[in-house]
Every structure is written in structure tokens, then in C-alpha cells.
Amino acid sequence: MVSRLTLSVAALGLALFSRPALAEPPRAVLELFTSQGCSSCPPADAVLADLARQPGIVALSFPVDYWDYLGWKDTLAHATFTARQKAYAQSRSDRQVYTPQIIVNGTKPCIGSDRARVEASIKATTNGGLLPVDMDISEANGTVTIAVKDTPQTITRVAEIWVLPVSRSQTVQIGRGENRGRTVTYANVVRGMNRIGEWRGGAARYQLPLEAARGKGDGYVVLLQTVEENAPSAILGAAKSKNL
């Protein structure tokens, strides 16, 4: 699932061929760790789908596999997503791994169905503003160009560029387990994780094939995320393709 793609750092003067992917700069990345085998998850799935429609919100569903033993194997889950959630818990040192759990901007865990708590965490992690690093993406001739804009000198943390193929909507009829007989629609389901490079501040550009960015999804999301002791931490910037 996780792969490292050969990146191409283009000249800083390279022109962009399309508008920025987000009509409004992002203020939050929401990662919902969910499971088809979790009876508490459908309300959180609905909350995420609603928040995904808000301007400036990058909302993602990460189906995990650790409830598969309850009688239904999650059809969208992957061990990579379970590992990501556990890595977040490691970085926070709280060992809180559960579903439904939303991680806000890489740092704040919330119960996924608690919309008020999620919205409060968005404000807390950005001081009511936007993510600190601006990013644009463009597509031309089968290539995706990711542009990280110049940043204040106060931002000196090393971060990684990740591209996540995403399916805009997935509807699943659940035949067994705690949600037996239910039909649930999942929004912005992550289908893979590709690390394409490292960022050390300042303006930079990266390229990868459009086919690799989309993978098995309808579109893709780009994250600029810091790493603390080999675990994911604060998200500094994000962008998404126009069809998400």
C-alpha cells in the first residue's frame, strides 16, 4: 500500500497550468479512523461526510482492520491505515486507538461523532485561521505538479510530502457483524499512501505521474506533514484535486 515514488524537483519558475485545487485555502485536515465492523461508526461517517462539504476542510476516511475478527471483514480497510492510527497514538504517548476517532490536523484526537469537539479542535490547532503552509497542485500532460510556497522563517520543521489516492464515495452493504443489514456510505475513502519527498522549508516543487496520484481513487489529496520520532505529527499544509 505504501510506496515511494521517484520525485522530480522542478525549477522554481515552472508555470502552473490550472487553478489551485481548493477554492478556499485549507484550515483543517480531518482523518476519520472508522470500520464497517464498528456499531458506533456510522454516525461519525455521516459527520465526516457533512464536514467534507465545507469549504476549507480536507476530510478523509481511513478504514482500519482491527475489528475484522467480529464477524465481518471490512472491504475498504488496510493494515497501513491501522498502523497510521497507532503511530499517531505513539506520537501523543496516550495509546488511544479506537473507532470512530478523528485526528484533527495531525495532533488533536476526537470521538468521530462529536462534531462540536471536532470543530473546537479545528479552531484550537490553527488559532481560528488556516494551515500555516500554502500549497497548490496542477495537472498537465499526465503529470501532477505540487508547489509548496515560500514560508515564514519561523517554520523550520522538516516535513514529508504525501499523496493519497481517494475515492470520493463508497457505499457498502454490510452482511455480518455489529452493522449487519446496514448500508453505509463512506466519504473520501483513502486508497493508498505515497511518500514522494521531503521538505525543509522555503518554496519547492515536486512532480509525479497523474496515474500514480489517483491510483484506485477518483482523485487525490496532498499532505505536508511533520514527523516526530518516526511518527506522523502536525500537518502544515494540504491540497486536493478538483474532483474531490
Secondary structure as GFF3:
##gff-version 3
##sequence-region A 1 244
A	DSSP	beta_strand	2	4	.	.	.	ID=ss1
A	DSSP	beta_strand	28	34	.	.	.	ID=ss2
A	DSSP	alpha_helix	41	51	.	.	.	ID=ss3
A	DSSP	beta_strand	57	63	.	.	.	ID=ss4
A	DSSP	three_ten_helix	68	70	.	.	.	ID=ss5
A	DSSP	alpha_helix	79	92	.	.	.	ID=ss6
A	DSSP	beta_strand	101	104	.	.	.	ID=ss7
A	DSSP	beta_strand	108	111	.	.	.	ID=ss8
A	DSSP	alpha_helix	115	126	.	.	.	ID=ss9
A	DSSP	beta_strand	135	140	.	.	.	ID=ss10
A	DSSP	beta_strand	143	148	.	.	.	ID=ss11
A	DSSP	beta_strand	159	173	.	.	.	ID=ss12
A	DSSP	three_ten_helix	177	179	.	.	.	ID=ss13
A	DSSP	beta_strand	183	190	.	.	.	ID=ss14
A	DSSP	beta_strand	193	199	.	.	.	ID=ss15
A	DSSP	beta_strand	204	209	.	.	.	ID=ss16
A	DSSP	alpha_helix	210	214	.	.	.	ID=ss17
A	DSSP	beta_strand	219	228	.	.	.	ID=ss18
A	DSSP	beta_strand	231	240	.	.	.	ID=ss19
###
